[in-house]
Amino acid sequence: MIACANIIPSISSCYKWKGKICNTTETLLLIKTVKSKKKIITNEVKRMHSYKTPCIGFLEFKDINKGYEIWVKKNSY
């Protein structure tokens, strides 16, 4: 489903949860894939994630080097 994933551990996070301010460390996952995989990836992350409401966001690159774009498209199946 994805061409590449970057896993960035130990990011400091500050958020409000159940009326309290929490300071914890989390891991950031960046996934490179094609737009057509959005729904299946969202469902899979929700299924696997330990949070009831994980942050799942999508960024669209409108200006990316052509070689990388081709590689992502070729490897996202």
LUMMILUM-999688 format. One record per atom (N, C-alpha, C): residue in one letter; atom name; x, y, z. Coordinates in nm, 2 decimals. Layout:
% residues N
+------+------+--------+--------+--------+
! type ! atom !     xx !     yy !     zz !
+------+------+--------+--------+--------+
!    A !   CA !      X !      Y !      Z !
...
+------+------+--------+--------+--------+
END
This chain:
% residues 77
+------+------+--------+--------+--------+
! type ! atom !     xx !     yy !     zz !
+------+------+--------+--------+--------+
!    M !    N !   0.08 !  -0.12 !   0.00 !
!    M !   CA !   0.00 !   0.00 !   0.00 !
!    M !    C !   0.08 !   0.13 !   0.00 !
!    I !    N !   0.21 !   0.12 !   0.05 !
!    I !   CA !   0.29 !   0.23 !   0.06 !
!    I !    C !   0.43 !   0.21 !  -0.01 !
!    A !    N !   0.49 !   0.32 !  -0.05 !
!    A !   CA !   0.62 !   0.31 !  -0.11 !
!    A !    C !   0.73 !   0.32 !   0.00 !
!    C !    N !   0.70 !   0.40 !   0.11 !
!    C !   CA !   0.80 !   0.42 !   0.21 !
!    C !    C !   0.73 !   0.47 !   0.34 !
!    A !    N !   0.80 !   0.44 !   0.45 !
!    A !   CA !   0.75 !   0.49 !   0.58 !
!    A !    C !   0.87 !   0.54 !   0.66 !
!    N !    N !   0.86 !   0.65 !   0.72 !
!    N !   CA !   0.96 !   0.70 !   0.81 !
!    N !    C !   0.90 !   0.70 !   0.95 !
!    I !    N !   0.98 !   0.63 !   1.05 !
!    I !   CA !   0.93 !   0.62 !   1.18 !
!    I !    C !   1.03 !   0.71 !   1.27 !
!    I !    N !   0.97 !   0.81 !   1.33 !
!    I !   CA !   1.05 !   0.90 !   1.41 !
!    I !    C !   1.01 !   0.89 !   1.56 !
!    P !    N !   1.09 !   0.82 !   1.64 !
!    P !   CA !   1.05 !   0.80 !   1.78 !
!    P !    C !   1.08 !   0.92 !   1.87 !
!    S !    N !   1.02 !   0.91 !   1.98 !
!    S !   CA !   1.05 !   1.00 !   2.09 !
!    S !    C !   1.02 !   1.15 !   2.06 !
!    I !    N !   0.91 !   1.18 !   2.01 !
!    I !   CA !   0.87 !   1.32 !   1.98 !
!    I !    C !   0.79 !   1.36 !   2.11 !
!    S !    N !   0.82 !   1.48 !   2.16 !
!    S !   CA !   0.75 !   1.53 !   2.28 !
!    S !    C !   0.61 !   1.58 !   2.23 !
!    S !    N !   0.51 !   1.54 !   2.30 !
!    S !   CA !   0.37 !   1.58 !   2.27 !
!    S !    C !   0.31 !   1.64 !   2.39 !
!    C !    N !   0.23 !   1.74 !   2.37 !
!    C !   CA !   0.15 !   1.81 !   2.47 !
!    C !    C !   0.01 !   1.82 !   2.42 !
!    Y !    N !  -0.09 !   1.77 !   2.49 !
!    Y !   CA !  -0.22 !   1.77 !   2.45 !
!    Y !    C !  -0.32 !   1.76 !   2.57 !
!    K !    N !  -0.45 !   1.79 !   2.54 !
!    K !   CA !  -0.55 !   1.78 !   2.64 !
!    K !    C !  -0.62 !   1.65 !   2.62 !
!    W !    N !  -0.64 !   1.57 !   2.73 !
!    W !   CA !  -0.71 !   1.45 !   2.73 !
!    W !    C !  -0.78 !   1.43 !   2.85 !
!    K !    N !  -0.91 !   1.41 !   2.84 !
!    K !   CA !  -1.01 !   1.39 !   2.95 !
!    K !    C !  -0.99 !   1.50 !   3.05 !
!    G !    N !  -0.99 !   1.62 !   3.00 !
!    G !   CA !  -0.98 !   1.74 !   3.09 !
!    G !    C !  -0.85 !   1.77 !   3.15 !
!    K !    N !  -0.74 !   1.70 !   3.12 !
!    K !   CA !  -0.61 !   1.72 !   3.17 !
!    K !    C !  -0.51 !   1.75 !   3.06 !
!    I !    N !  -0.41 !   1.83 !   3.09 !
!    I !   CA !  -0.30 !   1.85 !   3.00 !
!    I !    C !  -0.20 !   1.74 !   3.02 !
!    C !    N !  -0.16 !   1.67 !   2.91 !
!    C !   CA !  -0.07 !   1.56 !   2.92 !
!    C !    C !   0.06 !   1.60 !   2.84 !
!    N !    N !   0.17 !   1.56 !   2.89 !
!    N !   CA !   0.30 !   1.57 !   2.83 !
!    N !    C !   0.36 !   1.43 !   2.82 !
!    T !    N !   0.37 !   1.38 !   2.70 !
!    T !   CA !   0.42 !   1.24 !   2.68 !
!    T !    C !   0.52 !   1.24 !   2.56 !
!    T !    N !   0.57 !   1.13 !   2.53 !
!    T !   CA !   0.65 !   1.11 !   2.41 !
!    T !    C !   0.57 !   1.01 !   2.32 !
!    E !    N !   0.57 !   1.04 !   2.19 !
!    E !   CA !   0.50 !   0.96 !   2.09 !
!    E !    C !   0.60 !   0.93 !   1.98 !
!    T !    N !   0.55 !   0.85 !   1.89 !
!    T !   CA !   0.63 !   0.82 !   1.76 !
!    T !    C !   0.55 !   0.88 !   1.65 !
!    L !    N !   0.62 !   0.95 !   1.56 !
!    L !   CA !   0.56 !   1.00 !   1.43 !
!    L !    C !   0.58 !   0.91 !   1.32 !
!    L !    N !   0.48 !   0.87 !   1.25 !
!    L !   CA !   0.49 !   0.79 !   1.13 !
!    L !    C !   0.45 !   0.87 !   1.01 !
!    L !    N !   0.55 !   0.88 !   0.91 !
!    L !   CA !   0.52 !   0.95 !   0.78 !
!    L !    C !   0.52 !   0.84 !   0.68 !
!    I !    N !   0.41 !   0.84 !   0.60 !
!    I !   CA !   0.39 !   0.74 !   0.50 !
!    I !    C !   0.39 !   0.81 !   0.36 !
!    K !    N !   0.46 !   0.75 !   0.27 !
!    K !   CA !   0.46 !   0.80 !   0.13 !
!    K !    C !   0.38 !   0.70 !   0.04 !
!    T !    N !   0.28 !   0.75 !  -0.02 !
!    T !   CA !   0.19 !   0.66 !  -0.10 !
!    T !    C !   0.12 !   0.75 !  -0.20 !
!    V !    N !   0.02 !   0.69 !  -0.27 !
!    V !   CA !  -0.06 !   0.76 !  -0.37 !
!    V !    C !  -0.20 !   0.79 !  -0.31 !
!    K !    N !  -0.26 !   0.89 !  -0.36 !
!    K !   CA !  -0.39 !   0.94 !  -0.31 !
!    K !    C !  -0.50 !   0.83 !  -0.31 !
!    S !    N !  -0.49 !   0.74 !  -0.40 !
!    S !   CA !  -0.60 !   0.63 !  -0.41 !
!    S !    C !  -0.59 !   0.54 !  -0.29 !
!    K !    N !  -0.48 !   0.54 !  -0.21 !
!    K !   CA !  -0.47 !   0.45 !  -0.10 !
!    K !    C !  -0.52 !   0.51 !   0.03 !
!    K !    N !  -0.57 !   0.63 !   0.03 !
!    K !   CA !  -0.60 !   0.71 !   0.15 !
!    K !    C !  -0.70 !   0.63 !   0.24 !
!    K !    N !  -0.81 !   0.58 !   0.18 !
!    K !   CA !  -0.91 !   0.52 !   0.27 !
!    K !    C !  -0.86 !   0.39 !   0.33 !
!    I !    N !  -0.79 !   0.30 !   0.25 !
!    I !   CA !  -0.74 !   0.18 !   0.31 !
!    I !    C !  -0.63 !   0.20 !   0.41 !
!    I !    N !  -0.55 !   0.30 !   0.39 !
!    I !   CA !  -0.44 !   0.33 !   0.49 !
!    I !    C !  -0.51 !   0.39 !   0.62 !
!    T !    N !  -0.60 !   0.48 !   0.60 !
!    T !   CA !  -0.68 !   0.53 !   0.72 !
!    T !    C !  -0.74 !   0.42 !   0.80 !
!    N !    N !  -0.80 !   0.33 !   0.74 !
!    N !   CA !  -0.87 !   0.22 !   0.81 !
!    N !    C !  -0.76 !   0.13 !   0.88 !
!    E !    N !  -0.65 !   0.10 !   0.81 !
!    E !   CA !  -0.55 !   0.02 !   0.87 !
!    E !    C !  -0.48 !   0.08 !   0.99 !
!    V !    N !  -0.45 !   0.21 !   0.98 !
!    V !   CA !  -0.39 !   0.28 !   1.09 !
!    V !    C !  -0.49 !   0.28 !   1.21 !
!    K !    N !  -0.61 !   0.31 !   1.19 !
!    K !   CA !  -0.71 !   0.30 !   1.30 !
!    K !    C !  -0.72 !   0.16 !   1.36 !
!    R !    N !  -0.71 !   0.06 !   1.28 !
!    R !   CA !  -0.72 !  -0.08 !   1.33 !
!    R !    C !  -0.60 !  -0.11 !   1.42 !
!    M !    N !  -0.48 !  -0.06 !   1.38 !
!    M !   CA !  -0.36 !  -0.10 !   1.44 !
!    M !    C !  -0.32 !  -0.01 !   1.56 !
!    H !    N !  -0.37 !   0.11 !   1.56 !
!    H !   CA !  -0.32 !   0.21 !   1.65 !
!    H !    C !  -0.38 !   0.19 !   1.79 !
!    S !    N !  -0.30 !   0.22 !   1.89 !
!    S !   CA !  -0.34 !   0.20 !   2.03 !
!    S !    C !  -0.43 !   0.32 !   2.08 !
!    Y !    N !  -0.43 !   0.43 !   2.01 !
!    Y !   CA !  -0.52 !   0.54 !   2.05 !
!    Y !    C !  -0.66 !   0.52 !   2.00 !
!    K !    N !  -0.76 !   0.56 !   2.07 !
!    K !   CA !  -0.90 !   0.56 !   2.02 !
!    K !    C !  -0.92 !   0.66 !   1.91 !
!    T !    N !  -0.85 !   0.77 !   1.91 !
!    T !   CA !  -0.86 !   0.87 !   1.81 !
!    T !    C !  -0.72 !   0.92 !   1.77 !
!    P !    N !  -0.66 !   0.84 !   1.68 !
!    P !   CA !  -0.52 !   0.88 !   1.64 !
!    P !    C !  -0.53 !   0.99 !   1.53 !
!    C !    N !  -0.43 !   1.07 !   1.52 !
!    C !   CA !  -0.42 !   1.18 !   1.42 !
!    C !    C !  -0.37 !   1.11 !   1.29 !
!    I !    N !  -0.46 !   1.12 !   1.19 !
!    I !   CA !  -0.43 !   1.07 !   1.06 !
!    I !    C !  -0.45 !   1.18 !   0.96 !
!    G !    N !  -0.35 !   1.24 !   0.90 !
!    G !   CA !  -0.36 !   1.35 !   0.81 !
!    G !    C !  -0.29 !   1.32 !   0.68 !
!    F !    N !  -0.33 !   1.39 !   0.58 !
!    F !   CA !  -0.27 !   1.37 !   0.45 !
!    F !    C !  -0.23 !   1.50 !   0.39 !
!    L !    N !  -0.10 !   1.50 !   0.34 !
!    L !   CA !  -0.05 !   1.62 !   0.27 !
!    L !    C !  -0.03 !   1.58 !   0.12 !
!    E !    N !  -0.07 !   1.67 !   0.04 !
!    E !   CA !  -0.06 !   1.65 !  -0.11 !
!    E !    C !   0.06 !   1.74 !  -0.16 !
!    F !    N !   0.16 !   1.67 !  -0.22 !
!    F !   CA !   0.27 !   1.74 !  -0.27 !
!    F !    C !   0.24 !   1.78 !  -0.42 !
!    K !    N !   0.24 !   1.91 !  -0.44 !
!    K !   CA !   0.21 !   1.96 !  -0.57 !
!    K !    C !   0.33 !   1.99 !  -0.65 !
!    D !    N !   0.44 !   2.00 !  -0.58 !
!    D !   CA !   0.57 !   2.03 !  -0.65 !
!    D !    C !   0.68 !   1.94 !  -0.59 !
!    I !    N !   0.69 !   1.82 !  -0.65 !
!    I !   CA !   0.79 !   1.72 !  -0.60 !
!    I !    C !   0.87 !   1.67 !  -0.72 !
!    N !    N !   1.00 !   1.64 !  -0.69 !
!    N !   CA !   1.08 !   1.60 !  -0.81 !
!    N !    C !   1.02 !   1.47 !  -0.88 !
!    K !    N !   1.02 !   1.48 !  -1.01 !
!    K !   CA !   0.95 !   1.38 !  -1.09 !
!    K !    C !   1.00 !   1.24 !  -1.06 !
!    G !    N !   1.13 !   1.22 !  -1.05 !
!    G !   CA !   1.18 !   1.09 !  -1.02 !
!    G !    C !   1.13 !   1.02 !  -0.90 !
!    Y !    N !   1.11 !   1.10 !  -0.79 !
!    Y !   CA !   1.06 !   1.05 !  -0.66 !
!    Y !    C !   0.91 !   1.02 !  -0.68 !
!    E !    N !   0.84 !   1.11 !  -0.75 !
!    E !   CA !   0.70 !   1.09 !  -0.77 !
!    E !    C !   0.67 !   0.96 !  -0.85 !
!    I !    N !   0.75 !   0.93 !  -0.95 !
!    I !   CA !   0.74 !   0.81 !  -1.03 !
!    I !    C !   0.77 !   0.69 !  -0.94 !
!    W !    N !   0.87 !   0.70 !  -0.86 !
!    W !   CA !   0.91 !   0.59 !  -0.77 !
!    W !    C !   0.79 !   0.56 !  -0.67 !
!    V !    N !   0.73 !   0.66 !  -0.61 !
!    V !   CA !   0.62 !   0.64 !  -0.52 !
!    V !    C !   0.50 !   0.57 !  -0.59 !
!    K !    N !   0.47 !   0.62 !  -0.71 !
!    K !   CA !   0.36 !   0.56 !  -0.78 !
!    K !    C !   0.39 !   0.41 !  -0.82 !
!    K !    N !   0.51 !   0.38 !  -0.85 !
!    K !   CA !   0.55 !   0.25 !  -0.89 !
!    K !    C !   0.55 !   0.15 !  -0.77 !
!    N !    N !   0.57 !   0.20 !  -0.65 !
!    N !   CA !   0.59 !   0.12 !  -0.54 !
!    N !    C !   0.47 !   0.12 !  -0.44 !
!    S !    N !   0.37 !   0.19 !  -0.47 !
!    S !   CA !   0.25 !   0.19 !  -0.38 !
!    S !    C !   0.14 !   0.10 !  -0.44 !
!    Y !    N !   0.14 !  -0.02 !  -0.40 !
!    Y !   CA !   0.04 !  -0.11 !  -0.46 !
!    Y !    C !  -0.03 !  -0.19 !  -0.35 !
+------+------+--------+--------+--------+
END
